[in-house]
Amino acid sequence: MGKRVGKEQIERENGYLYYVGKDGYVWRAPMKHNKSGRKKKIGNEKIEKKKGFMYYVDGDGYVREAKMKNA
């Protein structure tokens, strides 16, 4: 597991993929089987992204960063 970088906790829903976008905010996008969903910005906290790190939302709803091996 990576290091927690965000203080905001995101409430997750089934059928959506959560990620940190290029703008630094958390977004959710519908998965292929979720036909009714729309892409939407979820988080209010901006994450300062660093080169060589991957950012993701963990199971508890917090943003974490992990160092990429070949970056």
Backbone as ProteinMPNN parsed JSONL, in Angstrom:
{"seq_chain_A": "MGKRVGKEQIERENGYLYYVGKDGYVWRAPMKHNKSGRKKKIGNEKIEKKKGFMYYVDGDGYVREAKMKNA", "coords_chain_A": {"N_chain_A": [[0.824, -1.186, 0.0], [0.368, 2.276, -0.631], [1.469, 5.591, 0.409], [-0.66, 7.677, 2.288], [-2.051, 10.586, 0.954], [-4.096, 12.444, 0.805], [-6.574, 14.25, 2.743], [-9.27, 14.192, 2.594], [-12.109, 12.063, 2.614], [-13.484, 9.897, 0.314], [-16.684, 8.912, -0.603], [-17.519, 5.88, -1.832], [-19.258, 4.351, -4.6], [-20.883, 1.474, -5.957], [-20.184, 0.25, -9.259], [-18.698, 2.285, -10.364], [-15.582, 3.748, -11.408], [-12.859, 5.089, -9.73], [-10.547, 7.757, -9.802], [-7.554, 9.84, -9.813], [-7.448, 12.722, -11.546], [-5.783, 14.56, -14.274], [-5.928, 17.168, -13.49], [-5.696, 17.075, -10.76], [-7.806, 16.55, -9.069], [-10.258, 14.276, -7.625], [-12.001, 12.02, -9.624], [-14.924, 10.317, -10.883], [-15.892, 7.644, -12.955], [-18.231, 5.879, -14.955], [-18.315, 2.3, -14.959], [-18.069, -0.227, -17.54], [-20.368, -1.865, -17.422], [-22.184, -0.247, -16.196], [-24.562, 1.515, -17.408], [-26.072, 3.828, -17.006], [-24.645, 5.799, -15.693], [-22.618, 8.82, -15.328], [-19.604, 10.671, -16.067], [-17.966, 12.418, -13.454], [-16.753, 15.043, -11.353], [-15.601, 14.44, -8.13], [-14.135, 14.913, -5.688], [-13.171, 17.655, -3.477], [-10.72, 18.422, -2.73], [-7.525, 19.32, -3.854], [-4.936, 17.434, -5.219], [-1.472, 17.495, -5.161], [0.38, 16.357, -7.67], [3.231, 14.258, -8.178], [6.039, 13.575, -10.278], [6.672, 10.263, -11.385], [5.122, 8.875, -9.607], [2.169, 7.007, -8.809], [-1.274, 7.605, -8.47], [-4.134, 6.83, -6.554], [-7.46, 5.857, -5.418], [-8.091, 4.367, -2.411], [-9.609, 1.458, -0.787], [-10.835, 2.462, 1.507], [-11.477, 5.0, 0.791], [-9.621, 7.051, 0.68], [-7.063, 9.087, -0.871], [-4.136, 7.765, -2.222], [-0.576, 7.48, -2.752], [1.8, 5.801, -4.779], [5.057, 4.714, -5.496], [6.232, 4.342, -8.776], [7.805, 1.625, -10.419], [9.494, 1.713, -12.783], [9.886, 4.412, -13.346]], "CA_chain_A": [[0.0, 0.0, 0.0], [1.107, 3.525, -0.72], [1.345, 6.594, 1.462], [-1.873, 8.481, 2.173], [-1.702, 11.985, 0.674], [-5.256, 13.314, 0.931], [-7.301, 14.216, 4.011], [-10.685, 14.009, 2.298], [-12.536, 10.689, 2.402], [-14.441, 9.8, -0.783], [-17.675, 7.856, -0.429], [-17.54, 5.134, -3.091], [-20.476, 3.657, -5.011], [-20.648, 0.365, -6.876], [-20.396, 0.543, -10.669], [-17.887, 3.423, -10.786], [-14.134, 3.703, -11.286], [-12.392, 6.335, -9.116], [-9.153, 8.045, -10.135], [-7.109, 11.219, -9.682], [-7.267, 13.24, -12.901], [-4.636, 15.417, -14.554], [-6.112, 18.432, -12.768], [-5.404, 16.859, -9.343], [-9.032, 16.255, -8.328], [-10.765, 12.91, -7.755], [-13.103, 11.87, -10.57], [-15.491, 8.981, -11.001], [-16.389, 7.34, -14.289], [-18.98, 4.625, -14.903], [-17.721, 1.109, -15.558], [-18.744, -0.626, -18.781], [-21.68, -2.448, -17.153], [-23.038, 0.807, -15.634], [-24.973, 2.287, -18.587], [-26.773, 5.062, -16.666], [-23.778, 6.739, -14.994], [-21.905, 9.863, -16.047], [-18.334, 11.089, -15.481], [-18.234, 13.544, -12.565], [-15.714, 15.379, -10.375], [-16.119, 14.085, -6.808], [-13.413, 15.506, -4.575], [-12.954, 19.096, -3.383], [-9.318, 18.619, -2.362], [-6.601, 19.172, -4.983], [-3.74, 16.66, -4.903], [-0.284, 17.893, -5.912], [0.957, 15.131, -8.209], [4.672, 14.264, -8.407], [6.466, 12.69, -11.356], [7.169, 8.97, -10.931], [4.198, 8.305, -8.642], [0.828, 6.667, -9.253], [-2.247, 8.044, -7.476], [-5.362, 6.042, -6.61], [-8.355, 5.93, -4.269], [-8.086, 3.036, -1.793], [-10.898, 0.909, -0.374], [-11.424, 3.297, 2.556], [-11.878, 6.26, 0.194], [-8.563, 8.055, 0.75], [-6.124, 9.103, -1.991], [-2.81, 7.267, -1.862], [0.438, 7.531, -3.819], [2.743, 4.687, -4.772], [6.161, 4.948, -6.43], [6.256, 3.416, -9.898], [9.116, 0.981, -10.49], [10.347, 2.104, -13.918], [9.699, 5.835, -13.694]], "C_chain_A": [[0.864, 1.244, 0.0], [0.853, 4.44, 0.465], [0.079, 7.428, 1.228], [-1.493, 9.944, 1.996], [-2.884, 12.933, 0.846], [-5.926, 13.177, 2.287], [-8.778, 13.913, 3.808], [-11.004, 12.531, 2.044], [-13.662, 10.691, 1.361], [-15.393, 8.646, -0.498], [-17.862, 7.165, -1.776], [-18.887, 4.467, -3.325], [-20.1, 2.527, -5.956], [-20.932, 0.805, -8.305], [-19.588, 1.716, -11.194], [-16.411, 3.153, -10.551], [-13.679, 5.067, -10.77], [-10.917, 6.53, -9.417], [-8.847, 9.517, -9.883], [-6.758, 11.7, -11.082], [-6.025, 14.097, -13.042], [-4.715, 16.736, -13.801], [-5.867, 18.309, -11.272], [-6.621, 16.561, -8.492], [-9.465, 14.808, -8.562], [-11.993, 12.927, -8.666], [-13.662, 10.467, -10.466], [-16.066, 8.834, -12.398], [-17.141, 6.012, -14.217], [-18.203, 3.481, -15.546], [-18.576, 0.685, -16.747], [-20.152, -1.154, -18.529], [-22.669, -1.436, -16.554], [-23.428, 1.757, -16.767], [-25.553, 3.654, -18.226], [-25.87, 6.124, -16.056], [-23.111, 7.74, -15.914], [-20.596, 10.184, -15.31], [-18.579, 12.353, -14.657], [-17.042, 13.769, -11.638], [-16.302, 15.18, -8.988], [-15.438, 14.881, -5.704], [-13.305, 17.018, -4.644], [-11.5, 19.428, -3.088], [-8.427, 18.376, -3.578], [-5.334, 18.475, -4.506], [-2.597, 17.161, -5.783], [0.425, 16.624, -6.372], [2.449, 15.318, -8.492], [4.997, 13.265, -9.509], [7.028, 11.397, -10.771], [6.284, 8.296, -9.901], [2.846, 8.043, -9.294], [-0.125, 7.031, -8.125], [-3.536, 7.265, -7.672], [-6.179, 6.254, -5.348], [-8.449, 4.518, -3.695], [-9.492, 2.619, -1.376], [-11.6, 1.71, 0.704], [-11.85, 4.663, 2.038], [-10.84, 7.366, 0.264], [-7.649, 7.956, -0.469], [-4.762, 8.667, -1.475], [-1.87, 7.414, -3.056], [1.383, 6.358, -3.646], [3.82, 4.978, -5.828], [6.117, 3.892, -7.526], [7.679, 2.887, -10.061], [10.004, 1.55, -11.581], [10.186, 3.564, -14.313], [10.88, 6.667, -13.241]], "O_chain_A": [[1.958, 1.258, 0.565], [0.119, 4.101, 1.394], [-0.208, 7.831, 0.101], [-0.715, 10.489, 2.779], [-2.675, 14.134, 1.019], [-5.859, 12.12, 2.913], [-9.458, 13.441, 4.719], [-10.263, 11.838, 1.348], [-14.66, 11.395, 1.512], [-14.961, 7.536, -0.189], [-18.307, 7.784, -2.743], [-19.572, 4.069, -2.382], [-19.105, 2.62, -6.676], [-21.813, 1.631, -8.542], [-19.762, 2.115, -12.346], [-16.033, 2.432, -9.628], [-14.075, 6.095, -11.319], [-10.124, 5.596, -9.305], [-9.755, 10.338, -9.756], [-5.869, 11.145, -11.729], [-5.304, 14.336, -12.073], [-3.691, 17.352, -13.507], [-5.831, 19.321, -10.572], [-6.48, 16.337, -7.289], [-9.094, 14.19, -9.56], [-12.899, 13.743, -8.498], [-12.98, 9.542, -10.024], [-16.647, 9.767, -12.952], [-16.727, 5.112, -13.487], [-17.518, 3.67, -16.552], [-19.684, 1.188, -16.93], [-21.047, -0.917, -19.34], [-23.855, -1.735, -16.42], [-22.697, 2.704, -17.055], [-25.531, 4.56, -19.058], [-26.303, 7.268, -15.913], [-23.044, 7.54, -17.126], [-20.49, 9.997, -14.098], [-19.302, 13.251, -15.089], [-16.401, 12.818, -11.191], [-17.382, 15.692, -8.694], [-16.119, 15.468, -4.863], [-13.341, 17.601, -5.727], [-11.092, 20.586, -3.184], [-8.553, 17.354, -4.252], [-4.732, 18.877, -3.511], [-2.736, 17.242, -7.004], [1.003, 15.9, -5.561], [2.883, 16.366, -8.97], [4.324, 12.245, -9.66], [7.766, 11.423, -9.787], [6.65, 7.248, -9.368], [2.43, 8.757, -10.207], [0.176, 6.795, -6.955], [-3.985, 7.06, -8.799], [-5.678, 6.757, -4.343], [-8.836, 3.583, -4.395], [-10.453, 3.356, -1.595], [-12.824, 1.655, 0.817], [-12.512, 5.414, 2.754], [-11.147, 8.513, -0.06], [-7.476, 6.877, -1.036], [-4.294, 9.132, -0.436], [-2.302, 7.464, -4.208], [1.724, 5.968, -2.529], [3.507, 5.435, -6.928], [5.984, 2.7, -7.249], [8.645, 3.624, -9.861], [11.171, 1.845, -11.322], [10.333, 3.913, -15.485], [10.896, 7.88, -13.448]]}, "name": "protein", "num_of_chains": 1, "seq": "MGKRVGKEQIERENGYLYYVGKDGYVWRAPMKHNKSGRKKKIGNEKIEKKKGFMYYVDGDGYVREAKMKNA"}
